């Protein structure tokens, strides 16, 4: 169960051609079982939800992406901007919910999602 203001997901970017090999790597190395969403797979087998994103339109992130959960996405977006964060990708829908990406003052990109 996702908890408000908690890290909920670590997401790695992957080129679409590398998704199967990346998934296979984590299955073989750690025994994780993934749920397949097409160009996106995730698992909770490692303790924290872990996703691999090979969706071409979203594959701009070059580093692992930490994703937090919020009960109220619009309120979280407002708190981020009020605190000095920069919105990188505004709120958008995906299967299972909605999210936005932001950069903190040091330039680190994170995301916040909600159902």
SULURPE-V267351 format. One record per residue. SS is DSSP state (~ for helix, > for strand, _ for the rest). PHI is phi in radians with two decimals (999 if undefined). OMEGA is omega in radians with two decimals (none if undefined). Layout:
ss=(SS & SS)
phi=(PHI & PHI)
omega=(OMEGA & OMEGA)
This chain:
ss=(_ & _ & _ & _ & _ & > & > & > & > & > & > & > & > & _ & _ & ~ & ~ & ~ & ~ & ~ & ~ & ~ & ~ & ~ & ~ & ~ & ~ & ~ & ~ & ~ & _ & _ & _ & _ & > & > & _ & _ & _ & > & > & > & > & _ & _ & _ & _ & _ & > & > & > & > & > & _ & _ & ~ & ~ & ~ & _ & _ & _ & _ & _ & _ & > & > & > & > & > & _ & _ & _ & ~ & ~ & ~ & ~ & ~ & ~ & ~ & ~ & ~ & ~ & _ & _ & _ & > & > & > & > & > & > & > & > & > & _ & _ & > & > & > & > & > & > & > & _ & _ & _ & _ & _ & > & > & > & > & > & > & _)
phi=(999 & -1.24 & -2.06 & -0.96 & 1.09 & -2.00 & -1.13 & -2.02 & -2.75 & -1.98 & -2.13 & -1.78 & -1.41 & -2.64 & -1.21 & -0.91 & -1.23 & -1.81 & -1.06 & -1.08 & -1.18 & -1.16 & -1.04 & -1.04 & -1.02 & -1.21 & -1.15 & -1.26 & -1.27 & -2.17 & 1.27 & -1.34 & -1.84 & -1.79 & -1.72 & -1.73 & -2.10 & 1.54 & -1.54 & -2.47 & -2.28 & -2.58 & -2.64 & -1.91 & -1.07 & -1.60 & 1.89 & -1.88 & -1.04 & -2.25 & -2.09 & -2.16 & -1.85 & -2.03 & -1.29 & -0.95 & -1.18 & -1.86 & -1.54 & -1.48 & -1.24 & -1.79 & -2.11 & -0.97 & -1.97 & -1.53 & -2.09 & -1.76 & -1.87 & -2.37 & -1.16 & -2.20 & -1.12 & -1.12 & -1.14 & -1.12 & -1.05 & -1.12 & -1.11 & -1.09 & -1.21 & -1.08 & -1.47 & 1.82 & -1.33 & -1.97 & -1.30 & -1.67 & -2.32 & -1.20 & -0.93 & -2.49 & -1.63 & -2.55 & -1.03 & 1.90 & 2.89 & -2.43 & -2.74 & -2.40 & -1.96 & -2.47 & -1.97 & -1.41 & -1.04 & -1.53 & 1.62 & -1.28 & -1.65 & -2.30 & -2.39 & -2.23 & -2.21 & -2.66 & -1.39)
omega=(3.13 & -3.13 & -3.12 & 3.08 & 3.10 & 3.02 & -3.02 & -2.99 & 2.93 & -3.04 & 3.07 & 3.03 & 3.07 & 2.99 & -3.13 & 3.14 & -3.09 & -3.05 & -3.10 & 3.14 & 3.13 & 3.09 & 3.14 & 3.11 & -3.10 & 3.06 & -3.11 & -3.05 & -3.02 & 3.12 & -3.11 & 3.07 & -3.07 & 2.93 & -3.05 & 3.07 & -3.10 & -3.13 & 3.13 & 3.04 & 3.03 & -3.12 & 2.99 & -3.09 & -3.10 & 3.13 & 3.02 & 3.13 & -3.06 & -3.12 & 3.01 & -3.03 & 3.08 & 3.10 & -3.03 & -3.11 & -3.09 & -3.00 & 3.11 & 3.14 & -3.13 & -3.11 & 3.04 & -3.11 & 3.05 & -3.10 & 3.11 & 3.09 & 3.06 & 3.09 & -3.10 & -3.03 & -3.14 & 3.11 & 3.11 & 3.11 & -3.14 & 3.13 & 3.12 & -3.12 & 3.10 & -3.12 & 3.11 & 3.08 & 3.12 & 3.11 & -3.13 & 3.05 & -3.11 & -3.06 & 3.08 & -3.13 & 3.01 & 3.12 & 3.14 & 3.13 & 3.12 & 3.08 & 2.99 & 3.09 & 3.11 & 3.02 & 3.05 & -3.09 & 3.11 & 3.13 & 3.10 & 3.13 & 3.05 & 3.10 & 3.04 & 3.12 & 3.06 & 3.12 & none)
